[in-house]
Structures are given as C-alpha cells and as structure tokens.
Amino acid sequence: MKTLQENPQLEETVTIADFEKTFNSSPKTQRKSLAKEILTDTYELLDFKDTGYKPTHTDYDSFVTDFSAYIRQKVEPEAYRHDAQRALAHVRALQTPNSKAFKTLEHMADNVGTKKQYEAVVKTAADLGDKGSRRVYNKLKSLRVRLRKGDESAIKEAQIPGHIVQEMITNSHRLFDSIKNPYYFSDAFKDKKNSSLSEILTAVGDVVMQNIAKGLNNPDSPFMGPFLGKYGLSCNDFRQLKKGSFSYHEKLKPANTSLKHYKEIFGKSKDMKSGINNLVNAIALNTLRKKDPEQKFETGNIIVDYSFRTRKLDVILRELTRDACINKCKHEDPRCCDANYFNRSVSSQILAIQQLEALKNKVHLRISTRDDGECNYHNVGGCKLTLFKSPLCMGHLCSAPRENLPGLEDDKNLQYSHDQPYYYFLQAMSGFRGCTLDLATDWLKRSQGADPTYHFPGVLTHLDSAIKFGSEIVKLKHERLRKQAKKKTKRNSKTKK
C-alpha cells in the first residue's frame, strides 16, 4: 500500500491549476471520465441523488462553473429530501418497517423535492409517530404487570441491561430506597464479576421484580433509558405520554435542518456560489490523489483533505483492529460508543456532513442528542459513518485492539519498542485522538503566515503518520499470513506422503 509523505511541503504540491491543465489537454473520453469521478465524489460527500447531470465541456473552467451552478440549484430540493428522510428516521423504530402505512411514507420521503411535499411527509410521519408512541406506552404498562407477576422474560423485553439488574441486586440501596434489605441477594453474586443476564435471573426474587416494575414507571429510572432509546423516545416524551399530552408533530419540528447544514458547508447564502466552486475544485484534486496517493496536499478545503486521509486510515483499521473490537471486546453494547463523542472538537461543517451521510443509513440513524446517551451513529455493526469520523472516535484504541495488533500476540513488549512500527502507529493514533478539528482557525492561520508551510494542521500530520506506520503493520500481517500458509501447505504435503 502506498503511503503519504509525513511532512508535506506545499511548494512542491499539485495545485488546481495543474489539474486544470491535465483536464484541458486530455482526450474527450478521459475528460468525461475525470468529470464523472468528480460528480460521483461530490454527490457522495453531499449525499445528493444522481439526477442524470451530463457534463459535455471541453475545458475545466466551464465544467466547474456549470456544475457548481447545477449544485446550487439543487441545494434546496435536496435539503427538503434530507429533512423528509430525517422525519422518516424518527418514526422508523416505532413502526413495523414492512407495514403498508410505513412503505407509503417511505415512498413519499424518497421522492420529496418541494416544501409542500416535505410538509406532507411530516404530517404523515407525525400521525404514524403518535400511533406508535401510544403502542410503546401500552406495551410498557403490560411489561410492568408481567414483572409484578414474576415473569422473567419481561426483563429482556424491557431492554434492561444485565449489569443494571445486578447493580440493583448487589447495591440496591443506591437505586431503590424501598428495599429494606439491600444485600438480600448479594450471596448469589460472590466471585461473579461478569454475570450474564441468565445467571442474574436465577437470583431475582419478588422484591426485585416489583421494584423493576416500579422503575419502569419512573422516567428518571436507569431502566427507562434502554427501553425508550430503542424507540427513539426520551424521558420527557414518556412524561407527556403519561399525561396524555404527547404530540409527535412537536417532536418533528426540529427535523428541518438540512438547508442550514448545506450553508455550513458552502458558507453564507451570498457566498454559496464561490463556496460550491471551491468545494468542487477540492474534490477534483482529491480525484487526482486517489489515482496517485503520493501527491501532496494543497487546498484551502480541509474537509476533503481530512475525509481522504480518514478513509485511508479506516481501511487500515479494518485490517488491524476491527475484528478485536467486534469479537474480543468484554464491554456490553454500545461499548466505547456510550456517548456522543462524534461531536467533540469537530467543526460545524464536519457535523453537518456527518448528519447528511447518516441519512443514507436511515435504518441506523439515532435520534438522541444527549451527550450521556449512546452515540447517534453506532449500532451492533459498529460506526455507520464513513466519510467523516471525529479524531476522538477514530483515534481511540482501547486494550483489546491494542493487544491484538498482528504480531503482538506473542510479544506484548513490541508496542513499546522504538524500532518497531507499532510504537509509532500508537503514538500517531494518540496524537490524532487529541486533535481539535477547527477548519476556520487552522486554514486562516496558515493563509496569513509568511511561510506557506506555517501551521500545517496537526490533525493531518498525525493522520499521515498513522497511515504510514499502519500500512507497514498491514504489510507485516500479510507477510506473516503468507508464512503461515506456506507452513500449512508443507505440513499437508508431508501428511499426504
């Protein structure tokens, strides 16, 4: 795998002028191919539908001007489509996905292009949301009755994590003052640090069952979070449902935000023309870099620089750490993603694109915006973002993936050895994790400096190092696998003889 050079020197970099020369001097078929790649990457970044725009320009400047005008014309219809998808995501968890009513709503949301069509989607979604919320509230009442009768299966249906049940049994005085003997069940958990829910249930008695049932009537109870979160409802929604004053129409009002997101990405309305033009130029350079990863970076658009690097690092992490995170983690879901870390130290432009991208994965989009709740973009398959992940999320490597880096299984000390890529990879990931992604500040400082290399954003330097040394570890992994395969082949041939 090719790697990016660690310390970019801007005076040697490829510029948009160089790309323009390449584009203009290319034959018609090659220009068409380059333009199509730029279109595809722009649509992916902005989550635009490909509506059949066909570039037929002989020079790059005409192409950028025309395509930028097309994007500007499509911003408002696309914003309404995204907001319709957001309304759909709100009610998805409350409805049977295969029901006729939900399928109709899905079709409406996929074909929104005007404000009137968007408003029709919101009204239909709100009606379905009201019905679904009442269904969830009635289910909760039924679960409380079953728990009071000692029905253990109701605990699983109520989405109550095993560790909360155990905490209640062993330290019940912290959660419920109504239990007179806090340690009544503690003998059942001696020497059981990680009891599973099935083991816990064998020790649950009537008092605990009754108090779990009481907890499911209290919006602030630790039992309520997992249950309500599954359906995209909050504790305040539950309070209103109890009072009979809940309205899903009110809940969907904040869903109309995508136009604001696009303005964050392109700049204010009066600057939108130049903002889109700059973005298309940055994506054009990115198109060239994908063909030759040794090309260095010279663009005022750190959005594309950051996305290009993080996607390369993501490929490396899939090779090195993903398996350990999914299969060897000892924590319960959502594991390390137990809060909204994605929005820490990240610019509003990146957050805007995260939300647009998440709507592509509408099944997985979470509605919660609480900092202490599970991450909006996490599910059992891991993170659903690919274009942008925050430095805090992507740079995080806890004990399991660290110890399971290929080659470290036999010698854990290798990660501390300064002559090994493991050491530099972990150092780069740690530096990356601590970075703040402040686009405006980073690039303003650099543009005002006398030295063109002044204040090259640290986040990109750390990413370059992580890519470089991560690539070396991937290479070591493949070499090791090849040796193991050779040994296995030799053993098999000897056995046959």
WOHUDA-V785501 format. One line per field, one symbol per residue. psi: psi as a letter, one per 30 degrees, with the letter a starting at -180 (. if undefined). burial: # if it has 9 or more other C-alpha atoms within 8 Angstrom, else .. A space follows every 10 residues. Layout:
# WOHUDA-V785501
psi->???
burial->???
This chain:
# WOHUDA-V785501
psi->kklkkeikjf fglklfeeee eeeeflleee eeeeeeeeee eeeeefhkkj ggkjkhkfle eeeeeeeeee eeffeeeeee eeeeeeeeee feffljfgle eeeeeeeeef gkfleeeeee eeeeeeeeee eeeeeeeeee eeeeeeeffg jeffeefghj kefeeeeeef hfffejffke jegegfffgk giehkleeee fffkaeeeee feeeegfjfg kffeeeeeef gglleeeeee eefggkkfee efeffifeee eeeeefalef geeeeeeeee eeeeeeeeee ejffklkjkg ifeeeeeeee eeeeeeeeee feeeeefgkf llkgbfhgli ffgkhklfee eeeeeeeffe hfefklfkgk fglkkfgkaf gakgkeekkl eeeefkjaee eefgkkffef jffeffkfgk feeeeeeeee eeeglkijee eefeeeffke kfgkhkkeee eeeeeeeefe eeeeeeeeee eeeeeeeeee eeeeee.
burial->..###....# ..####..## ..##...... ##.#####.# ###.###... ....#..### .####.###. ##..#.#### ########## #####..... .##.##.### .##...##.. ########## .###.##..# ..######.# #..##..#.# .#.####### ###..#..#. .##.##..#. ....#.#..# ...#...### ######..#. #.#######. #####.#### #....#.##. .#....###. #######... ###.###### #########. ..#####... ########## ###..###.# ######..#. ...#..#### ##..###.## ####.####. ##.###.#.. ..#######. ...##.#### ###.##...# #########. ...##.#..# ######.### ###.#.###. .##.##.... .#.#.#.### ########## #######... .......... .......
